[in-house]
């Protein structure tokens, strides 16, 4: 059971980064559709559970130490080139978003310049990437339970203190800026881009577990946990939409209303979740090209993260709204490949 929880925690930790833990993703992808956003959250939960199970199970069966071999095995020679390129692009791009998110968190909560949080995050990621894979997974998994606790607290508070009914708040929610034509496209896009960004590390996490069944259960549990957090976060933001819609970090704003002390603790947890995803993204990116824990990999790590730091100054909210939707559309190639993967591997006897 402990091995299942470790894999589940790592899967959640990689997926749940700055955009999700802050509430910005949930606001844009779900709450902006009001009531229908709740249906979208349920659809996303089912997809996360299934695809999480497939990714970690396949990673274990193929003993993946980077996403490259696994992706070509499940996608084939030609589609594999496209999916591989999408994942490489996503890993680096989302790593940049996480560095920007760290800066936004420190700026909103502590009033420090954005670059301070970004520098701290960049240094922590570089140091952690010098560790071996089992320690990297342990670090990522260890922070996840704290976020679960905070999201439950936030949702209970928001729902018990809401000043208006959901019926009255629905027009306010639906008036928020949207990147998608309807709730279904938004839900599919959200899962697609998250799977694209989490696939590399999820495959490697699965590859660290010898038993494919245990790895699969870990991915399934992790996917369900992500879904539950989406639903609770959506309801919390929906209940307080009038107060938090204008903030970069709406969930953190709700916590500030509960208690300034709790907000500081939430900021630390949020920073930890951002670190999780940044670490997973940059680790997966460098592992794609170099054998980890070597001098070449260490040099590549420093150059990659430093480049990400420079690019992060585009801005957190702008990056979430523009970059994530693009990745969501590109990630559909990977989603299709993953849904077909169990049948393909069974036919080939793998």
C-alpha positions as CSV (number, residue, x, y, z in Angstrom):
1,X,0.0,0.0,0.0
2,X,2.9,2.4,0.8
3,X,4.3,1.9,-2.7
4,X,0.9,2.7,-4.2
5,X,0.6,5.8,-2.2
6,X,4.1,6.9,-3.1
7,X,3.4,6.6,-6.8
8,X,0.0,8.3,-6.4
9,X,1.6,11.1,-4.5
10,X,4.3,11.6,-7.1
11,X,1.7,11.6,-9.9
12,X,-0.4,14.3,-8.1
13,X,2.7,16.2,-7.3
14,X,3.9,16.5,-10.9
15,X,0.4,17.4,-12.2
16,X,-0.5,19.9,-9.5
17,X,1.7,22.9,-9.9
18,X,1.4,26.6,-9.8
19,X,-1.7,26.9,-12.0
20,X,-3.8,24.3,-10.2
21,X,-2.7,24.8,-6.6
22,X,-3.2,28.6,-6.9
23,X,-6.7,28.1,-8.3
24,X,-5.9,30.0,-11.6
25,X,-6.3,26.9,-13.8
26,X,-9.5,25.8,-12.1
27,X,-11.0,29.3,-12.5
28,X,-10.2,29.5,-16.2
29,X,-11.0,25.9,-17.1
30,X,-14.0,25.1,-14.9
31,X,-15.5,27.9,-12.8
32,X,-15.8,30.2,-15.8
33,X,-18.5,27.9,-17.0
34,X,-20.5,28.1,-13.8
35,X,-22.8,25.1,-13.2
36,X,-21.5,23.3,-16.3
37,X,-17.9,23.6,-14.9
38,X,-18.9,21.1,-12.2
39,X,-19.9,18.5,-14.9
40,X,-16.5,19.3,-16.6
41,X,-14.7,18.6,-13.4
42,X,-16.4,15.1,-13.1
43,X,-15.4,14.3,-16.7
44,X,-11.9,15.4,-16.0
45,X,-11.7,13.2,-12.9
46,X,-12.7,10.0,-14.9
47,X,-10.1,10.8,-17.5
48,X,-7.3,11.5,-15.1
49,X,-7.9,8.2,-13.2
50,X,-7.8,6.1,-16.4
51,X,-4.9,7.9,-18.0
52,X,-2.9,8.0,-14.8
53,X,-3.3,4.2,-14.5
54,X,-2.2,3.6,-18.1
55,X,0.9,5.8,-17.8
56,X,2.3,4.4,-14.6
57,X,1.4,0.8,-15.6
58,X,3.1,1.2,-19.0
59,X,6.1,2.8,-17.4
60,X,6.6,-0.2,-15.1
61,X,6.1,-2.7,-17.9
62,X,8.6,-1.0,-20.1
63,X,11.0,-0.2,-17.2
64,X,11.1,3.4,-18.5
65,X,14.0,5.6,-17.3
66,X,12.9,8.5,-19.6
67,X,9.7,9.1,-21.7
68,X,11.5,8.5,-25.0
69,X,11.5,4.7,-25.2
70,X,8.0,4.3,-23.8
71,X,6.4,6.9,-26.1
72,X,7.8,5.3,-29.2
73,X,6.7,1.9,-27.9
74,X,3.1,3.0,-27.5
75,X,2.9,5.5,-30.3
76,X,4.9,3.9,-33.1
77,X,7.7,5.3,-35.2
78,X,5.8,8.2,-36.9
79,X,3.2,9.3,-34.3
80,X,6.0,8.8,-31.7
81,X,8.0,11.6,-33.3
82,X,5.1,14.0,-32.9
83,X,4.2,13.0,-29.3
84,X,7.9,13.0,-28.3
85,X,8.3,16.6,-29.6
86,X,5.1,17.7,-27.9
87,X,6.3,16.3,-24.5
88,X,9.7,17.9,-24.9
89,X,8.1,21.3,-25.7
90,X,5.6,20.9,-22.8
91,X,8.2,19.8,-20.2
92,X,10.3,22.9,-20.8
93,X,7.4,25.3,-21.3
94,X,5.6,24.3,-18.1
95,X,8.9,24.4,-16.2
96,X,9.0,28.1,-17.2
97,X,5.4,28.6,-16.0
98,X,6.3,27.1,-12.6
99,X,9.2,29.5,-12.1
100,X,6.8,32.4,-13.0
101,X,4.3,31.0,-10.5
102,X,6.9,30.9,-7.8
103,X,7.5,34.6,-8.4
104,X,3.8,35.4,-8.4
105,X,3.3,33.5,-5.1
106,X,6.0,35.3,-3.2
107,X,4.9,38.7,-4.7
108,X,1.2,38.3,-3.7
109,X,1.8,36.9,-0.2
110,X,5.0,38.6,0.9
111,X,5.1,41.7,-1.3
112,X,8.6,40.8,-2.5
113,X,9.7,41.4,-6.2
114,X,8.7,38.6,-8.6
115,X,12.2,37.8,-9.4
116,X,13.0,36.8,-5.8
117,X,10.6,33.9,-5.8
118,X,11.7,32.9,-9.3
119,X,15.4,32.8,-8.3
120,X,14.7,30.8,-5.1
121,X,12.7,28.2,-7.2
122,X,15.4,28.0,-9.8
123,X,18.1,27.3,-7.3
124,X,16.0,24.7,-5.5
125,X,15.2,22.8,-8.7
126,X,18.9,22.7,-9.8
127,X,19.9,21.3,-6.4
128,X,17.2,18.7,-6.3
129,X,17.9,17.5,-9.8
130,X,21.3,16.4,-8.7
131,X,19.6,13.6,-6.6
132,X,18.9,10.1,-7.8
133,X,15.4,9.3,-9.2
134,X,14.1,7.4,-6.1
135,X,14.9,10.5,-4.0
136,X,13.3,12.8,-6.5
137,X,10.1,10.8,-6.4
138,X,10.1,10.8,-2.6
139,X,10.5,14.6,-2.5
140,X,7.7,15.1,-5.0
141,X,5.3,12.7,-3.2
142,X,5.9,14.1,0.3
143,X,4.4,17.5,-0.3
144,X,1.1,16.3,-1.8
145,X,-0.9,15.4,1.4
146,X,-0.5,19.0,2.7
147,X,-2.2,20.4,-0.4
148,X,-5.1,17.9,0.0
149,X,-5.7,19.1,3.6
150,X,-5.7,22.8,2.6
151,X,-8.1,22.3,-0.3
152,X,-10.5,20.5,2.0
153,X,-10.3,23.4,4.5
154,X,-10.7,26.0,1.8
155,X,-13.8,24.2,0.3
156,X,-15.5,23.8,3.6
157,X,-14.9,27.4,4.5
158,X,-16.1,28.8,1.1
159,X,-19.2,26.7,1.0
160,X,-20.2,27.4,4.7
161,X,-19.7,31.2,4.4
162,X,-20.9,31.9,0.8
163,X,-23.1,35.1,0.7
164,X,-25.1,34.2,-2.3
165,X,-26.6,31.0,-3.9
166,X,-24.9,29.3,-6.8
167,X,-27.8,30.4,-8.9
168,X,-27.0,34.0,-8.2
169,X,-23.3,33.5,-8.7
170,X,-23.6,31.6,-11.9
171,X,-23.9,34.7,-14.2
172,X,-20.8,36.2,-12.4
173,X,-18.8,32.9,-13.0
174,X,-19.9,32.7,-16.6
175,X,-18.9,36.3,-17.3
176,X,-15.2,35.4,-16.6
177,X,-12.8,35.3,-19.6
178,X,-12.8,31.9,-21.3
179,X,-10.3,30.3,-23.7
180,X,-12.7,27.6,-24.9
181,X,-16.1,27.5,-26.6
182,X,-17.8,25.2,-24.1
183,X,-17.3,23.2,-20.9
184,X,-16.6,19.8,-22.7
185,X,-13.8,21.2,-24.9
186,X,-12.4,22.9,-21.8
187,X,-12.4,19.7,-19.7
188,X,-10.8,17.6,-22.5
189,X,-8.2,20.3,-23.1
190,X,-7.4,20.5,-19.4
191,X,-6.8,16.8,-19.1
192,X,-4.9,16.7,-22.3
193,X,-2.4,19.4,-21.4
194,X,-1.9,18.0,-17.9
195,X,-1.2,14.5,-19.2
196,X,1.2,16.0,-21.7
197,X,3.1,17.7,-19.0
198,X,2.9,14.8,-16.5
199,X,3.5,11.9,-18.9
200,X,7.3,12.1,-18.9
201,X,7.7,11.9,-15.1
202,X,4.7,9.6,-14.7
203,X,6.4,7.0,-17.0
204,X,9.7,7.4,-15.1
205,X,7.8,7.0,-11.8
206,X,6.1,3.9,-13.1
207,X,9.4,2.6,-14.3
208,X,10.8,2.8,-10.8
209,X,8.2,0.2,-9.6
210,X,8.9,-3.5,-10.7
211,X,5.2,-4.5,-10.3
212,X,3.0,-3.1,-13.1
213,X,-0.1,-3.8,-11.1
214,X,1.1,-1.7,-8.1
215,X,2.2,1.1,-10.5
216,X,-1.2,1.1,-12.2
217,X,-3.1,1.3,-8.9
218,X,-0.8,4.2,-7.9
219,X,-1.6,6.1,-11.1
220,X,-5.3,5.3,-10.7
221,X,-5.4,6.6,-7.1
222,X,-3.4,9.7,-8.1
223,X,-5.7,10.5,-10.9
224,X,-8.8,10.2,-8.6
225,X,-7.1,12.4,-6.1
226,X,-6.5,15.1,-8.7
227,X,-10.1,14.9,-9.8
228,X,-11.4,15.3,-6.2
229,X,-9.2,18.3,-5.7
230,X,-10.5,19.8,-9.0
231,X,-14.1,19.4,-7.9
232,X,-13.5,20.9,-4.4
233,X,-11.4,23.8,-5.7
234,X,-14.0,24.6,-8.3
235,X,-16.8,24.7,-5.7
236,X,-14.6,26.8,-3.4
237,X,-13.8,29.4,-6.1
238,X,-17.4,29.3,-7.4
239,X,-18.7,30.1,-3.9
240,X,-16.4,33.1,-3.7
241,X,-16.2,34.1,-7.3
242,X,-17.1,37.8,-6.7
243,X,-14.2,38.2,-4.2
244,X,-11.4,36.2,-5.9
245,X,-11.9,36.4,-9.7
246,X,-9.5,39.3,-10.1
247,X,-6.6,37.6,-8.3
248,X,-3.7,35.7,-9.8
249,X,-4.0,33.2,-7.0
250,X,-7.7,32.9,-6.1
251,X,-7.3,30.0,-3.6
252,X,-4.6,31.8,-1.7
253,X,-7.0,34.8,-1.5
254,X,-9.6,32.6,0.1
255,X,-7.1,31.4,2.7
256,X,-6.1,35.0,3.5
257,X,-9.7,35.7,4.3
258,X,-9.7,32.7,6.8
259,X,-6.5,33.6,8.6
260,X,-3.3,35.5,7.7
261,X,-1.3,32.8,9.5
262,X,-3.0,30.1,7.5
263,X,-2.2,32.1,4.4
264,X,1.5,32.0,5.1
265,X,1.3,28.2,5.6
266,X,-0.7,27.9,2.4
267,X,1.9,29.9,0.5
268,X,4.6,27.5,1.7
269,X,2.5,24.5,0.5
270,X,1.8,26.3,-2.8
271,X,5.5,27.0,-3.2
272,X,6.2,23.3,-2.5
273,X,3.7,22.2,-5.2
274,X,5.1,24.6,-7.7
275,X,8.5,23.1,-6.8
276,X,7.2,19.6,-7.4
277,X,6.0,20.4,-10.9
278,X,9.1,22.5,-11.8
279,X,11.3,19.6,-10.7
280,X,9.3,17.0,-12.6
281,X,9.3,19.1,-15.7
282,X,13.0,20.0,-15.9
283,X,14.0,16.5,-14.7
284,X,11.9,14.9,-17.5
285,X,13.3,17.4,-20.0
286,X,17.0,16.8,-19.2
287,X,16.5,13.0,-18.8
288,X,15.2,12.9,-22.4
289,X,18.6,13.9,-23.7
290,X,21.2,12.9,-21.1
291,X,21.8,10.1,-18.6
292,X,21.0,11.6,-15.3
293,X,23.4,11.9,-12.4
294,X,26.3,12.6,-14.8
295,X,28.4,15.7,-15.3
296,X,26.8,16.4,-18.7
297,X,23.3,16.2,-17.1
298,X,24.3,18.5,-14.3
299,X,25.6,21.1,-16.8
300,X,22.5,20.8,-19.0
301,X,20.4,21.2,-15.8
302,X,22.0,24.5,-15.0
303,X,21.7,25.9,-18.5
304,X,18.1,24.7,-18.9
305,X,16.8,26.1,-15.6
306,X,18.7,29.4,-16.1
307,X,17.0,29.8,-19.5
308,X,13.7,29.0,-18.0
309,X,14.3,31.7,-15.3
310,X,14.8,34.4,-18.0
311,X,11.7,33.4,-20.0
312,X,9.5,33.3,-16.9
313,X,9.3,37.1,-16.9
314,X,6.5,37.0,-19.5
315,X,4.1,36.7,-16.5
316,X,2.3,33.9,-14.7
317,X,-1.4,34.5,-15.6
318,X,-0.5,35.2,-19.3
319,X,1.5,32.0,-19.5
320,X,-1.3,29.9,-18.0
321,X,-4.0,31.3,-20.3
322,X,-2.0,31.2,-23.5
323,X,0.5,28.4,-23.2
324,X,-1.7,25.9,-21.5
325,X,-4.5,25.9,-24.0
326,X,-2.0,25.4,-26.8
327,X,-0.5,22.4,-25.0
328,X,-4.0,21.0,-24.4
329,X,-4.7,20.9,-28.1
330,X,-1.3,19.4,-28.9
331,X,-1.6,16.8,-26.1
332,X,-4.7,15.2,-27.8
333,X,-2.1,13.2,-29.9
334,X,-0.8,11.7,-26.6
335,X,-4.3,11.1,-25.2
336,X,-5.3,9.1,-28.2
337,X,-2.0,7.1,-28.1
338,X,-2.5,6.3,-24.4
339,X,-6.1,5.1,-24.8
340,X,-5.0,2.8,-27.6
341,X,-1.7,1.8,-25.9
342,X,-3.0,-1.2,-23.7
343,X,-4.4,-2.9,-26.8
344,X,-1.3,-2.2,-28.9
345,X,1.1,-3.6,-26.2
346,X,-1.1,-6.7,-25.6
347,X,-1.1,-7.4,-29.3
348,X,2.7,-7.1,-29.4
349,X,3.0,-9.3,-26.3
350,X,4.7,-6.6,-24.1
